[in-house]
Amino acid sequence: MRVTKRTNIAIRVLMYCAANSDRLVTKAEIAERCNASENHLAQVINQLAQLGFLHTQRGRKGGLSLSRGAGEIRVGDVFRALEAPVPLAECFADVDNTCPLIDACRLRVALTEAANAFYATLDPITLDSLMCDNAALMDILAPNGGCRTAVPERALAAG
């Protein structure tokens, strides 16, 4: 399974917002810090806001922030929301499916199980567990700030 660029950027946006949770952040600063185009970011930010992961505020003093605590945002939920519409293989597509094997092939079942296992692995991981006690990441995303809540790395491993 390959993660789309949109999901990759979405996780960067959420991590940046989590690292700077004490203020509204701007699209321009995320673009600079996370090496993403502002145009692509705008689309991702809009989708994350529609999905309820981000709160956006327009205007001169506007910006964006997490819509809920980083400990409440599960990576599996983000991946599932952004990746699920992308067909894993041709046989998963509602349109343009020309595979003649669809009625007899067992690969589709195996791929469905694999995708579910992938998401299940990400489900216990919160945005907070990716951020806290990760000094190297915080140096990149918020050199002057820091995580307010410490989560031991073993919590990430234990799930």
C-alpha positions in Angstrom: 0.0 0.0 0.0 1.3 3.4 -0.9 0.3 6.5 1.0 -0.9 9.4 -1.2 0.9 12.8 -1.2 -2.4 14.3 0.2 -2.3 12.1 3.3 1.4 12.7 3.8 0.9 16.5 3.7 -2.2 16.2 5.9 -0.2 14.5 8.7 2.5 17.2 8.4 -0.2 19.9 8.7 -1.7 18.2 11.8 1.7 17.7 13.4 2.6 21.3 12.8 -0.6 22.5 14.4 0.0 20.1 17.3 3.5 21.5 17.8 2.2 25.0 17.8 -1.0 24.4 19.7 -0.7 27.7 21.7 -1.5 29.8 18.6 -3.1 29.9 15.2 -0.7 29.0 12.5 -0.8 30.1 8.8 -0.7 28.2 5.6 2.4 30.1 4.6 4.4 29.0 7.6 3.3 25.4 7.2 4.3 25.5 3.6 7.8 26.8 4.5 8.4 24.4 7.4 6.9 21.3 5.8 8.1 21.8 2.3 4.8 21.8 0.6 3.2 24.2 -2.0 0.6 26.6 -0.6 -1.9 25.6 -3.4 -1.7 21.9 -2.4 -1.8 22.9 1.3 -5.0 24.9 0.7 -6.8 21.8 -0.7 -5.6 19.6 2.2 -6.4 22.2 4.9 -9.9 22.6 3.4 -10.5 18.8 3.5 -9.1 18.4 7.0 -11.5 21.2 8.2 -14.4 19.6 6.5 -13.5 16.2 8.1 -13.4 18.0 11.5 -9.7 17.7 12.2 -8.9 21.4 11.9 -10.6 24.7 12.9 -10.0 27.5 10.5 -10.4 31.2 11.1 -10.5 33.7 8.2 -9.3 37.3 8.3 -6.1 39.3 9.0 -5.6 37.5 12.3 -6.8 34.2 10.9 -5.1 30.9 10.7 -5.8 27.3 11.7 -5.6 25.0 14.7 -6.5 21.5 15.7 -10.3 21.2 16.2 -9.6 19.0 19.2 -6.7 17.8 21.3 -3.8 16.0 19.7 -4.5 13.1 22.0 -7.9 12.7 20.5 -6.8 12.6 16.9 -6.0 9.1 15.8 -3.7 8.6 12.9 -5.8 5.7 11.6 -8.9 7.9 11.4 -6.9 10.5 9.3 -5.5 7.9 7.0 -8.9 6.1 6.6 -10.7 9.4 5.8 -8.1 10.5 3.2 -7.0 7.1 1.7 -10.3 5.1 1.7 -11.7 6.8 -1.4 -8.6 5.8 -3.4 -9.1 2.3 -4.8 -6.4 -0.2 -3.8 -6.6 -1.9 -7.2 -8.7 -1.7 -10.3 -11.3 -4.2 -8.9 -12.0 -1.8 -6.0 -13.0 1.0 -8.4 -16.8 1.5 -8.9 -16.1 2.9 -12.4 -13.5 1.9 -14.9 -13.2 -1.7 -13.5 -12.5 -3.9 -16.5 -11.0 -6.8 -14.6 -12.5 -10.0 -16.0 -11.5 -12.0 -12.8 -13.6 -10.0 -10.3 -16.2 -12.7 -9.8 -13.6 -15.5 -9.1 -10.5 -13.7 -7.8 -9.6 -14.0 -4.1 -7.0 -11.3 -4.2 -9.6 -8.6 -3.6 -10.5 -10.3 -0.3 -6.9 -10.5 0.7 -6.3 -6.9 -0.2 -9.3 -5.8 1.8 -7.9 -7.7 4.8 -4.5 -6.2 4.3 -5.9 -2.6 4.2 -8.0 -3.2 7.3 -4.8 -4.5 9.1 -2.9 -1.4 7.9 -5.6 0.9 9.4 -5.9 -1.2 12.6 -2.2 -0.7 13.1 -2.5 3.1 12.9 -5.7 3.3 15.0 -4.1 3.3 18.4 -1.5 5.9 17.4 -2.6 9.5 18.3 -1.1 12.7 17.0 0.1 13.4 20.5 2.1 10.2 20.6 3.9 11.2 17.4 4.8 14.6 18.8 5.6 14.4 22.5 9.0 13.4 23.7 10.2 13.8 20.2 12.7 16.6 20.5 14.1 16.3 17.0 10.6 16.8 15.5 9.8 19.6 17.8 13.1 21.4 16.8 11.9 21.3 13.2 8.2 22.2 13.7 8.3 24.5 16.8 11.9 25.5 17.6 10.7 28.1 20.2 7.9 26.0 21.7 7.3 22.5 22.9 4.8 19.8 23.6 2.7 20.5 26.7 1.8 16.9 27.4 4.5 14.2 27.6 3.6 10.7 26.3 6.2 8.0 26.8 7.4 6.3 23.6 6.4 3.0 25.1 2.8 4.2 24.9 3.2 4.3 21.1 4.7 0.8 21.0 2.1 -0.6 23.4 -0.8 1.0 21.4 
